[in-house]
Amino acid sequence: MHETDPNAAPFNPLPWIVWALALPMIAMELVMNLAEREIFTGPAGIGWRMQAVQDYSVARNVMEYLWANRVWDEIALRAFAYPFIHAGFTHALFAVVLLLALGKMVGEVFRWWAVAVVFFGAALAGAAAFVAFVPHDAFALIGAYPGVYGLIGAFTFLLWVRLIGTGGNRYRAFTLIGMLLLVQLLFGVLFGGGYEWIADVAGFGAGFGLSFVVSPGGWGRVMARLRQR
């Protein structure tokens, strides 16, 4: 019989940096939900979510105005804060679930600071792409998805390096992002969608690219494995 540790945790613990990213999202959504139900705020709480969107989202017209007037502090605030604001419970739920799952897989290989760099770097890239390419009248960008797609990019990088090392088809590493983009396309066709996918794709690209720098061994590790083939 296999020996088991009775004191072992039933689930593998998550890296602390993943909880540091997820808990503010959970807390924010909890507060917004309670406020919308007027549980502790009264009728005034109904508008809290919309006020948060106005104050912390990334919208092209707002960011261009701030840039033209050199309001750098608010630009930075919005760029780093928008991942923690969501449109509703379901929007937040899927973001947190994906963050926990992908953060665990990436965080088991990357150092804590590398996970943070990938998440926020992807969020910044997503915001920049959103401002650059969406129409002025598009709904503002909120939610953790560009950062989560950055973690998908990092996970894809890990698979890509592994496949290079084992001699497998390296393009199989991009199966996950291909499936997710296909699902997004189908949902957009069936139910209508906005331009958030632009930020998501930019986040994925940033996460994949940053992994060459922040992963253990970085670019040198990839080149070494390529030379071994």
Buried (B, 14 or more C-beta within 10 A) or exposed (E): EEEEEEEEEEEEEBBEBBBEBBEBBBEBBEBBBBBBEEEEBEEEBEEBBEEBBEEBBBBBEBBEEBEEEEBEEBBEBBBBBBBBBBBEEEBBBBBBEBBBBBBBBBBEBBBEEBBBBBBBBBBBBBBBBBBEEBEEEBEBBBBBBBBBBBBBBBBBBBBBBEBBBEEEEBEEBBEBBEEBBEEBEEEBEEEEEBBBBBBBBBBBBBBBBBBBEBBEEEEEBBEEBEEEE
